[in-house]
Amino acid sequence: MPFDVNHIENGPTNGEALIFLHGIGGDCHSWDLQLESFSDNYRAIAWDMPGYGASTTINPMTFANLSNSLFRLMDHLKIEQAHLIGHSMGGMVAQQAIATYENRFKTATLSATSPAFGKPDGEFQKNFIKARLKPLEDGLSMEDLAKKQVPNMVGYKPDPRGLDLAYTSMSKVSPEAFTASMHCLVEFDRRDNLSLIKIPTLLVSGEKDTNAPAPMMEKMASKIPGSTYVCMTGTGHLSNMERPKEFNLVLKKFIQNIK
């Protein structure tokens, strides 16, 4: 049976591994501008989260199951330790994985994410899911949804290449994966583990991000011992695609300064 977690990989196979995890509206190509930049010196890998792209769906979609899929991918690629980079929901998968087997990671970078969403049965969460899924229930396609949502997720003057990646990736997400991810998202809560994280951790927020607001991420960073916090000026929720050169420099500086 073929391995069921799809990924793309650039760079030397004997280099330090970087693993990039995308968010709900993404896929492995959401990180193309990072793989391009890091492939000279690192083994740069981006996955299709289960249910996305060419990866097999997992049922149920839970953060524990997503984290286990990440470890299976690492084992499949014979990667003992990696630098882990997660965006939005991918940052939540990263937090779950760190809480499970922190020793598998050299560093963690959490971009435009949060340590919890709230109680899955709360009114806010119910209204959130209802609002996010209503366009699909009204007959809109994921391509239609991308055209509506991407402009609201970015800040000032995003890189056209990154904007195109954001549109293309979100357009290709299946309605089933989008729906499952929304229901999974509202169950996330790893606030209990923030103070226990021992690996070097970088948190990157976007100044104009309304999904994972910068003040919330700065507070999150204050809970993680010795963490580094960077707020990218003028960017929204998709910093790695909006300002790839700046994002890559922040990430490279962080990783290279780890002793």
PyMOL commands that set and color helices and strands:
alter all, ss='L'
color gray80, all
select helices_A, chain A and resi 28-38+63-76+89-100+102-104+123-137+142-153+160-172+175-185+191-196+214-223+239-242+244-256
alter helices_A, ss='H'
color red, helices_A
select strands_A, chain A and resi 7-10+16-21+42-47+82-87+105-111+201-206+228-232
alter strands_A, ss='S'
color yellow, strands_A
deselect
rebuild
show_as cartoon
